[in-house]
Amino acid sequence: MYDTIAFLTDFGLRDDFVGVCHGVIRRIARDVQIIDISHGVAPQAIVQGALLLARAVPYLPPAINLAIVDPGVGRGRRAVAIRTADERVYIGPDNGLLMLAADAGGVEDVRELTNPRYRLERVSRTFHARDIFAPAAAYLASGVPFDDLGGEIDPTTLVRLQLPEPEVGTHHMRATVMAVDRFGNLELNLTADHIDAVSLAPTDRVELLFGSNSYYAIVAQTFEDAKRGDLIVYEDSYGAYSVAISGGDASRLLDAGPGDELTILPHAE
């Protein structure tokens, strides 16, 4: 039995969606603790939600991870619960959102949320978070056996995301923006291994090519390594490299967002 539900969505906090889901959970499992990972995922941004979930989970206690970024709600995608070898459960839509985290933990069992006993009596077409996912998580937290949630699913049939790989040459890297945080920092699909492959080191200058536009940046370890207003390329707290402006918003300056590509070139002084 789990005493914690970790909750992630793209609902934001302006509307009542998050509060209503909290209420549904508490009516079923009064003593469960709810950890709000984030409700600031960009609307319908499945990749961003999957990355946030996968990065947060190692810092959480064993829990039921309730994640909803669900542009396919009402259109036939499956509602699933996944149990992993590291004693966690993932509940949400079968659209790839859960799988970066779940695969990292080792998928052991998957159920489709088809048992009507563990959903609200009236299920809307557009708010499955309230009517299906939150109740399933709450009933599981209150002691309902995992196998009772619904029929078994072959784990190999679950939807998985295909994340872009960077192109790394001897003197260049072509990367993709994976996400933008609230500060406007652009997270790339680059790691330290990619940076090392082109022999870049702190204080090196690089050229950033976004389409026909060219910008200059420095490779930095912290924001203090650059003057205010300078572009930097730095390793974030999860090991991904990002483009940022010291004291500013890189996404606004570069007019860039998730899915955009850029080329990074070492710049000779």
LUMKOL-579814 format. One record per residue: x, y, z of N, C-alpha, C in turn; residue number from 0. Coordinates in pm, whole numbers, plus 50000, padded with zeros to 5 digits. Example, Ala and Ser with C-alpha at 12.3 -4.5 7.8 and 13.67 -1.06 7.14 Angstrom:
LUMKOL-579814
n_u/n_v/n_w/ca_u/ca_v/ca_w/c_u/c_v/c_w/resi
51319/49431/50780/51230/49550/50780/51320/49670/50780/0
51285/49775/50708/51367/49894/50714/51290/50003/50787/1
end
This chain:
LUMKOL-579814
n_u/n_v/n_w/ca_u/ca_v/ca_w/c_u/c_v/c_w/resi
50084/49881/50000/50000/50000/50000/50088/50125/50000/0
50051/50224/49924/50129/50348/49912/50064/50459/49994/1
50149/50542/50057/50095/50654/50134/50119/50788/50064/2
50174/50784/49940/50206/50907/49868/50160/50897/49723/3
50098/51003/49674/50068/51019/49532/50144/51142/49484/4
50230/51125/49384/50302/51236/49321/50226/51275/49195/5
50200/51405/49178/50101/51451/49080/50165/51551/48985/6
50153/51524/48854/50209/51612/48751/50106/51629/48640/7
50086/51754/48596/49991/51780/48486/50035/51903/48407/8
49958/51930/48301/49971/52055/48226/49853/52147/48254/9
49787/52131/48369/49664/52203/48398/49685/52349/48436/10
49804/52384/48484/49822/52517/48540/49745/52529/48671/11
49745/52649/48727/49679/52671/48856/49569/52776/48851/12
49537/52824/48731/49434/52927/48719/49294/52868/48736/13
49274/52749/48683/49143/52685/48688/49133/52592/48809/14
49022/52523/48819/48997/52438/48936/49043/52293/48917/15
49108/52262/48803/49134/52123/48768/49220/52050/48873/16
49329/52113/48915/49418/52049/49012/49347/52031/49146/17
49280/52135/49193/49210/52127/49321/49102/52021/49322/18
49029/52009/49213/48924/51907/49204/48984/51767/49210/19
49095/51746/49140/49161/51613/49145/49210/51583/49287/20
49266/51685/49354/49303/51666/49494/49182/51623/49576/21
49070/51689/49553/48950/51657/49629/48901/51515/49604/22
48901/51472/49478/48860/51335/49446/48950/51235/49517/23
49080/51260/49516/49173/51168/49581/49147/51162/49731/24
49129/51277/49794/49111/51281/49939/48979/51220/49984/25
48876/51228/49901/48749/51165/49938/48760/51014/49943/26
48851/50958/49862/48868/50813/49857/48977/50766/49953/27
49088/50839/49958/49203/50801/50042/49238/50921/50131/28
49171/50932/50245/49179/51052/50328/49319/51082/50379/29
49397/50979/50403/49527/51000/50468/49644/51006/50371/30
49619/50994/50243/49730/50991/50147/49795/51129/50140/31
49927/51132/50122/49999/51256/50099/50009/51281/49948/32
49988/51404/49908/49998/51439/49766/50115/51534/49748/33
50209/51495/49663/50321/51580/49626/50293/51634/49486/34
50284/51766/49472/50264/51826/49341/50401/51848/49276/35
50435/51762/49181/50563/51775/49111/50563/51903/49029/36
50461/51918/48945/50445/52039/48863/50309/52035/48796/37
50249/52153/48784/50130/52167/48700/50155/52275/48595/38
50284/52301/48571/50324/52403/48477/50377/52350/48346/39
50356/52221/48318/50393/52168/48187/50315/52246/48082/40
50381/52282/47973/50312/52355/47867/50195/52273/47816/41
50084/52336/47780/49966/52261/47736/49999/52160/47626/42
49962/52034/47651/49975/51923/47557/50120/51887/47525/43
50216/51934/47605/50358/51909/47580/50400/51777/47645/44
50373/51668/47575/50398/51535/47631/50546/51514/47659/45
50633/51555/47569/50777/51534/47589/50825/51610/47712/46
50785/51735/47727/50825/51811/47844/50777/51742/47972/47
50652/51697/47974/50599/51628/48091/50675/51501/48121/48
50709/51425/48017/50783/51301/48037/50921/51328/48095/49
50988/51432/48046/51120/51467/48099/51111/51511/48245/50
51013/51595/48277/50998/51641/48415/50971/51524/48508/51
50883/51434/48467/50850/51319/48551/50972/51231/48574/52
51043/51198/48466/51159/51109/48478/51267/51168/48567/53
51282/51300/48565/51386/51363/48645/51346/51377/48790/54
51217/51393/48815/51171/51411/48952/51167/51281/49031/55
51129/51172/48966/51103/51047/49036/51219/50999/49123/56
51346/51006/49079/51453/50957/49167/51463/51033/49299/57
51406/51150/49309/51413/51229/49432/51288/51214/49518/58
51195/51130/49476/51069/51110/49547/51070/50977/49621/59
50987/50965/49726/50972/50834/49790/50898/50739/49697/60
50906/50608/49720/50823/50517/49642/50677/50563/49650/61
50615/50581/49534/50485/50646/49531/50405/50599/49411/62
50278/50638/49411/50194/50631/49291/50214/50762/49217/63
50268/50755/49098/50296/50875/49019/50181/50897/48921/64
50101/50997/48949/49982/51030/48870/50020/51143/48776/65
50026/51114/48646/50073/51213/48549/49972/51224/48435/66
49931/51347/48407/49832/51370/48301/49874/51486/48214/67
49916/51455/48093/49927/51549/47981/49862/51472/47867/68
49742/51510/47830/49654/51415/47761/49578/51476/47644/69
49651/51518/47539/49580/51575/47424/49486/51477/47354/70
49502/51348/47378/49416/51248/47315/49296/51207/47397/71
49266/51281/47505/49153/51243/47590/49025/51236/47508/72
48951/51126/47529/48825/51107/47459/48837/51051/47320/73
48962/51020/47277/48980/50974/47138/49034/50831/47131/74
49015/50752/47234/49046/50610/47223/49182/50568/47278/75
49266/50661/47323/49393/50619/47383/49363/50547/47515/76
49449/50454/47554/49424/50375/47673/49459/50453/47800/77
49390/50422/47907/49425/50470/48041/49492/50354/48113/78
49612/50377/48167/49692/50264/48215/49749/50289/48354/79
49781/50178/48419/49860/50178/48543/49979/50085/48520/80
50097/50129/48557/50221/50055/48534/50291/50035/48667/81
50326/49911/48697/50403/49882/48819/50546/49848/48779/82
50643/49905/48852/50783/49886/48816/50860/49814/48926/83
50978/49766/48889/51059/49687/48982/51111/49770/49098/84
51116/49903/49084/51166/49987/49193/51054/50035/49285/85
50946/49958/49290/50836/49979/49385/50760/50109/49362/86
50740/50143/49236/50661/50260/49202/50548/50219/49108/87
50447/50304/49103/50335/50285/49011/50317/50414/48933/88
50284/50402/48805/50258/50517/48719/50117/50504/48664/89
50040/50609/48678/49902/50611/48630/49884/50732/48539/90
49829/50706/48421/49808/50816/48327/49772/50763/48190/91
49773/50849/48089/49739/50808/47952/49853/50731/47887/92
49818/50640/47799/49917/50564/47724/49956/50643/47599/93
50036/50749/47620/50080/50832/47508/50230/50862/47513/94
50304/50785/47595/50447/50804/47609/50487/50884/47731/95
50391/50956/47791/50421/51043/47905/50488/50969/48020/96
50446/50848/48048/50493/50775/48164/50621/50697/48142/97
50658/50675/48015/50750/50566/47986/50898/50597/48009/98
50942/50721/48000/51082/50748/48032/51110/50711/48177/99
51018/50746/48266/51035/50712/48407/51010/50564/48433/100
50904/50511/48375/50868/50372/48403/50973/50275/48350/101
51022/50296/48229/51124/50207/48174/51252/50212/48257/102
51285/50330/48311/51404/50342/48395/51391/50258/48522/103
51267/50242/48569/51245/50163/48690/51223/50016/48664/104
51206/49975/48538/51184/49835/48504/51038/49797/48511/105
50970/49800/48397/50827/49769/48393/50804/49622/48425/106
50718/49596/48524/50686/49458/48564/50543/49417/48526/107
50448/49508/48538/50309/49472/48515/50235/49597/48468/108
50140/49578/48376/50062/49690/48324/49914/49649/48322/109
49830/49742/48367/49686/49719/48366/49615/49834/48296/110
49511/49802/48220/49427/49907/48164/49319/49940/48266/111
49291/50069/48286/49199/50113/48390/49055/50098/48340/112
49009/49973/48342/48876/49943/48288/48775/49902/48394/113
48817/49879/48517/48724/49834/48621/48638/49953/48666/114
48506/49949/48641/48420/50065/48674/48410/50093/48823/115
48449/49997/48908/48443/50020/49052/48542/50127/49097/116
48648/50148/49016/48756/50237/49059/48764/50362/48973/117
48648/50413/48936/48636/50542/48867/48510/50610/48918/118
48491/50736/48885/48368/50802/48927/48249/50744/48850/119
48131/50760/48909/48012/50701/48850/47984/50758/48712/120
48001/50890/48699/47982/50955/48569/48119/50994/48515/121
48153/50945/48397/48283/50973/48335/48261/51067/48217/122
48320/51186/48225/48308/51281/48116/48399/51241/48000/123
48378/51304/47886/48463/51276/47770/48595/51351/47777/124
48603/51457/47858/48719/51547/47851/48794/51565/47982/125
48751/51503/48092/48819/51522/48220/48846/51386/48285/126
48922/51304/48215/48955/51172/48268/49047/51181/48388/127
49121/51292/48403/49204/51310/48522/49119/51302/48648/128
49006/51368/48645/48914/51368/48760/48838/51236/48773/129
48793/51183/48658/48694/51076/48660/48754/50936/48657/130
48875/50921/48602/48938/50789/48589/49073/50782/48659/131
49163/50872/48625/49301/50861/48675/49312/50888/48824/132
49256/50999/48872/49266/51031/49015/49198/50925/49102/133
49076/50880/49067/49017/50773/49148/49100/50645/49150/134
49154/50605/49035/49236/50483/49033/49356/50497/49126/135
49423/50612/49121/49537/50634/49209/49495/50629/49356/136
49381/50692/49386/49335/50696/49525/49294/50558/49576/137
49223/50482/49494/49184/50347/49537/49306/50259/49558/138
49405/50272/49472/49527/50195/49490/49595/50234/49621/139
49599/50364/49651/49659/50410/49776/49582/50362/49898/140
49452/50337/49881/49371/50291/49995/49374/50140/50013/141
49449/50070/49928/49469/49927/49949/49412/49835/49844/142
49348/49889/49740/49296/49803/49633/49412/49734/49562/143
49405/49604/49538/49514/49535/49469/49535/49589/49327/144
49659/49598/49287/49693/49650/49154/49621/49572/49045/145
49616/49441/49058/49556/49357/48954/49407/49382/48935/146
49341/49442/49035/49197/49467/49025/49163/49588/48940/147
49262/49667/48901/49234/49791/48829/49181/49765/48689/148
49215/49650/48630/49167/49619/48496/49248/49510/48432/149
49221/49487/48304/49286/49379/48232/49433/49403/48209/150
49509/49294/48197/49654/49301/48178/49687/49348/48036/151
49793/49425/48023/49842/49477/47895/49985/49430/47874/152
50017/49391/47753/50154/49357/47717/50239/49485/47721/153
50343/49491/47804/50424/49613/47814/50484/49658/47682/154
50507/49564/47590/50569/49602/47462/50475/49683/47374/155
50344/49683/47407/50248/49758/47326/50228/49902/47375/156
50291/49938/47486/50278/50075/47537/50345/50174/47443/157
50286/50292/47431/50343/50396/47347/50470/50451/47412/158
50576/50462/47334/50701/50517/47382/50744/50633/47293/159
50805/50733/47355/50849/50851/47281/50979/50822/47207/160
50992/50881/47091/51116/50876/47015/51183/51013/47027/161
51277/51025/47118/51342/51153/47141/51452/51176/47036/162
51467/51298/46989/51570/51325/46888/51711/51310/46944/163
51800/51260/46861/51941/51248/46898/52018/51364/46835/164
52116/51418/46906/52195/51526/46847/52289/51473/46740/165
52328/51561/46650/52431/51529/46550/52562/51594/46598/166
52660/51512/46623/52787/51562/46678/52900/51528/46583/167
52962/51630/46528/53076/51612/46439/53204/51654/46508/168
53311/51659/46432/53440/51697/46491/53440/51841/46536/169
53373/51928/46462/53378/52070/46493/53240/52135/46502/170
53135/52055/46523/53003/52114/46537/52910/52019/46609/171
52802/52074/46661/52693/51995/46717/52561/52053/46667/172
52472/51966/46625/52336/52010/46590/52242/51951/46694/173
52175/52038/46767/52095/51995/46880/51949/52040/46863/174
51863/51985/46947/51721/52018/46947/51682/52073/47083/175
51600/52176/47085/51546/52227/47210/51438/52130/47258/176
51458/52076/47379/51364/51979/47433/51256/52044/47518/177
51292/52150/47589/51197/52216/47679/51246/52356/47710/178
51155/52439/47755/51187/52575/47800/51132/52591/47941/179
51218/52631/48036/51169/52649/48173/51112/52790/48190/180
51061/52818/48309/50992/52945/48330/51085/53065/48325/181
51216/53041/48331/51313/53150/48320/51354/53176/48175/182
51302/53094/48082/51336/53110/47942/51462/53038/47900/183
51514/52950/47985/51632/52872/47949/51592/52759/47854/184
51673/52736/47752/51643/52636/47649/51721/52509/47677/185
51651/52405/47718/51716/52277/47745/51738/52202/47614/186
51861/52155/47593/51897/52086/47470/51913/51936/47494/187
51915/51861/47386/51939/51717/47397/52090/51688/47391/188
52165/51762/47471/52310/51747/47478/52351/51716/47621/189
52455/51634/47634/52513/51602/47765/52661/51636/47763/190
52725/51614/47877/52869/51642/47887/52949/51561/47786/191
52904/51440/47756/52977/51358/47658/52979/51425/47521/192
52868/51487/47483/52863/51556/47354/52953/51679/47354/193
52951/51752/47464/53036/51871/47476/53184/51832/47470/194
53219/51724/47539/53358/51677/47538/53402/51631/47399/195
53305/51579/47321/53340/51526/47189/53390/51634/47095/196
53351/51758/47119/53401/51868/47036/53500/51955/47113/197
53545/51900/47227/53654/51962/47306/53620/52104/47353/198
53497/52123/47398/53460/52250/47455/53483/52248/47606/199
53527/52361/47659/53557/52372/47801/53505/52505/47853/200
53487/52519/47985/53443/52647/48041/53527/52764/47993/201
53460/52874/47964/53513/53001/47911/53532/52999/47760/202
53518/52883/47693/53526/52881/47547/53409/52957/47487/203
53434/53024/47375/53328/53093/47302/53275/53003/47191/204
53144/53010/47170/53080/52931/47065/52986/53020/46986/205
52957/52977/46864/52858/53044/46781/52733/52958/46776/206
52618/53020/46798/52490/52951/46794/52415/52993/46668/207
52379/52896/46585/52307/52925/46462/52163/52876/46476/208
52068/52971/46480/51925/52940/46477/51873/52985/46341/209
51853/52891/46250/51811/52928/46117/51916/53017/46052/210
51875/53136/46009/51969/53228/45945/52031/53325/46044/211
51997/53313/46172/52048/53405/46273/52167/53345/46348/212
52264/53429/46379/52385/53386/46446/52403/53465/46576/213
52440/53393/46683/52463/53454/46814/52591/53396/46872/214
52653/53471/46963/52773/53422/47030/52745/53401/47179/215
52806/53295/47231/52785/53259/47371/52916/53206/47428/216
52920/53193/47559/53035/53129/47622/52988/53003/47694/217
53077/52905/47702/53051/52785/47781/53077/52820/47927/218
52979/52802/48012/52989/52848/48150/52952/52735/48247/219
53000/52748/48369/52962/52655/48474/52849/52711/48560/220
52844/52844/48577/52738/52910/48651/52701/53039/48578/221
52590/53098/48617/52548/53225/48558/52645/53338/48591/222
52717/53323/48701/52812/53426/48741/52937/53428/48653/223
52953/53325/48569/53069/53321/48479/53054/53415/48360/224
52937/53476/48346/52911/53565/48232/52860/53699/48282/225
52881/53801/48200/52824/53931/48232/52674/53929/48209/226
52603/54011/48283/52459/54019/48268/52424/54051/48122/227
52335/53974/48064/52296/53992/47926/52369/53904/47828/228
52476/53835/47874/52550/53746/47785/52479/53612/47770/229
52486/53554/47650/52438/53419/47628/52539/53319/47681/230
52489/53212/47745/52577/53107/47794/52522/52971/47754/231
52612/52874/47745/52578/52733/47730/52630/52665/47855/232
52543/52602/47932/52584/52548/48063/52516/52415/48090/233
52572/52339/48183/52515/52210/48224/52418/52235/48339/234
52292/52192/48321/52193/52216/48426/52201/52110/48536/235
52113/52120/48634/52122/52034/48752/52087/51889/48724/236
52034/51859/48604/52002/51721/48567/52097/51664/48462/237
52203/51738/48431/52304/51686/48340/52281/51717/48195/238
52177/51794/48162/52154/51837/48024/52216/51974/48004/239
52260/52002/47882/52312/52135/47851/52199/52224/47802/240
52205/52350/47841/52102/52447/47810/52165/52576/47760/241
52084/52653/47688/52122/52788/47648/52043/52885/47734/242
52112/52983/47791/52047/53079/47879/52110/53216/47859/243
52046/53317/47915/52102/53451/47921/52123/53484/48068/244
52241/53528/48103/52265/53569/48240/52175/53688/48273/245
52075/53662/48360/51982/53766/48398/51873/53795/48298/246
51851/53706/48199/51751/53733/48096/51678/53609/48051/247
51604/53621/47940/51517/53516/47886/51567/53477/47748/248
51635/53362/47738/51693/53319/47611/51587/53283/47509/249
51477/53225/47553/51373/53186/47457/51315/53307/47386/250
51304/53418/47457/51249/53538/47396/51350/53600/47299/251
51476/53610/47341/51577/53670/47255/51593/53590/47126/252
51599/53457/47140/51627/53372/47025/51499/53330/46952/253
51384/53366/47008/51256/53327/46949/51254/53176/46924/254
51289/53100/47028/51304/52955/47014/51220/52882/47117/255
51179/52760/47082/51100/52678/47172/51120/52531/47144/256
51048/52443/47214/51064/52299/47196/51050/52257/47051/257
51142/52172/47009/51142/52122/46872/51230/52200/46778/258
51267/52323/46814/51356/52402/46729/51498/52346/46734/259
51569/52361/46624/51706/52309/46615/51805/52424/46609/260
51924/52398/46658/52032/52495/46647/52162/52421/46624/261
52258/52492/46568/52393/52438/46549/52488/52516/46639/262
52577/52443/46706/52677/52505/46793/52814/52483/46730/263
52885/52592/46707/53017/52588/46645/53119/52649/46740/264
53233/52584/46762/53341/52649/46837/53382/52775/46764/265
53412/52880/46840/53447/53008/46779/53590/53045/46814/266
53671/53059/46711/53811/53097/46734/53818/53244/46769/267
53895/53277/46871/53913/53417/46911/53991/53494/46804/268
end
